[in-house]
């Protein structure tokens, strides 16, 4: 498959799933920041924030049971995201003047988050002792 065909597939699949991916990025960030949980300080999340958090984690609002069709949609989004990511890497490697820079970015893109996670885990284990 040539680069133009890969770019076309990448474009359309990415655009099809971009709104759902943005939704999950926003709601996931809210969860990481703890905006979906009440705080001792008196903070109470709005019903909307709690519902969006439940959709992110359970595939449904807090008032309903899980939705099979929504889970299928999320699975399709995950597969679409995986495919477009792989296509993006392939295109980057084919189009790059210096492919080693692409490889360096991939390695750093994997190593930095894992380093932060492992560092945080080590700090937590050390603080518990």
C-alpha positions in Angstrom: 0.0 0.0 0.0 1.4 3.4 -0.9 1.8 6.4 1.4 -1.2 8.2 -0.1 -3.6 5.3 0.5 -2.3 5.0 4.1 -2.7 8.7 4.7 -6.3 8.6 3.4 -7.3 5.6 5.6 -5.6 7.3 8.6 -7.4 10.5 8.0 -10.9 9.1 7.7 -10.6 6.5 10.6 -9.0 9.2 12.8 -11.8 11.7 12.1 -14.5 9.1 12.7 -13.3 8.3 16.2 -11.8 11.7 17.2 -14.9 13.0 19.0 -15.2 9.8 21.2 -11.4 9.8 21.9 -11.6 13.5 22.9 -14.5 12.6 25.3 -12.4 9.8 26.9 -9.4 12.1 27.2 -11.5 14.8 29.0 -13.3 12.4 31.3 -10.2 10.5 32.0 -8.4 13.7 33.0 -11.2 14.6 35.3 -10.9 11.2 37.0 -7.1 11.5 37.4 -7.7 14.9 39.0 -10.4 13.4 41.2 -13.1 15.7 40.0 -15.7 12.9 40.0 -15.4 12.3 43.8 -16.6 14.3 46.8 -13.9 15.8 48.9 -13.6 16.3 52.6 -13.2 20.0 51.9 -16.9 20.1 50.9 -16.5 19.8 47.1 -19.4 17.9 45.6 -19.1 17.0 41.9 -22.1 17.9 39.7 -24.4 15.2 38.5 -23.0 15.8 35.0 -19.5 15.2 36.1 -20.5 12.0 37.9 -22.5 10.8 34.9 -19.6 11.5 32.5 -17.3 9.6 34.8 -19.6 6.6 35.0 -19.9 6.6 31.2 -16.1 6.6 31.0 -15.6 3.7 33.5 -18.8 1.6 33.1 -20.2 2.5 29.7 -23.3 4.0 31.2 -24.6 6.9 33.3 -24.9 6.4 37.1 -28.6 5.8 36.7 -28.5 2.9 34.3 -26.9 -0.5 33.7 -24.1 -1.0 31.2 -24.9 -0.6 27.6 -23.8 -3.4 25.2 -23.9 -1.2 22.1 -21.8 1.5 23.8 -19.2 -1.1 24.8 -19.0 -2.3 21.2 -18.6 1.3 20.1 -15.7 1.8 22.6 -14.1 -1.5 21.4 -14.4 -0.2 17.8 -12.8 3.1 18.9 -10.0 1.3 20.6 -9.3 -0.8 17.5 -9.6 2.3 15.3 -7.2 4.2 17.5 -4.7 1.3 17.5 -4.9 1.0 13.7 -4.5 4.8 13.1 -1.6 4.9 15.5 0.2 2.1 13.7 -0.6 3.7 10.3 0.8 7.0 11.7 4.0 5.4 12.8 4.4 3.6 9.4 3.8 6.9 7.6 6.2 8.7 9.8 8.9 6.1 9.1 8.3 6.2 5.4 8.2 10.0 5.1 10.9 10.9 7.6 14.2 12.3 6.3 15.8 10.7 9.4 13.9 7.6 10.5 16.1 7.3 13.6 14.3 10.4 15.0 11.0 8.6 14.7 12.4 5.6 16.5 13.9 7.9 19.2 10.5 9.5 19.7 8.8 6.1 19.9 11.4 4.9 22.5 11.1 8.1 24.6 7.3 8.1 24.3 7.3 4.6 25.9 10.2 5.1 28.3 9.2 8.4 29.9 5.7 7.4 31.0 6.9 4.1 32.4 9.8 5.8 34.2 7.3 8.2 35.8 5.0 5.4 36.8 7.9 3.3 38.2 9.4 6.3 40.0 6.0 7.1 41.6 5.6 3.5 42.6 9.1 3.4 44.2 8.4 6.6 46.1 5.0 5.2 47.3 6.6 1.9 48.5 9.4 3.8 50.2 6.9 6.1 52.0 4.9 3.1 53.3 7.9 1.5 54.9 
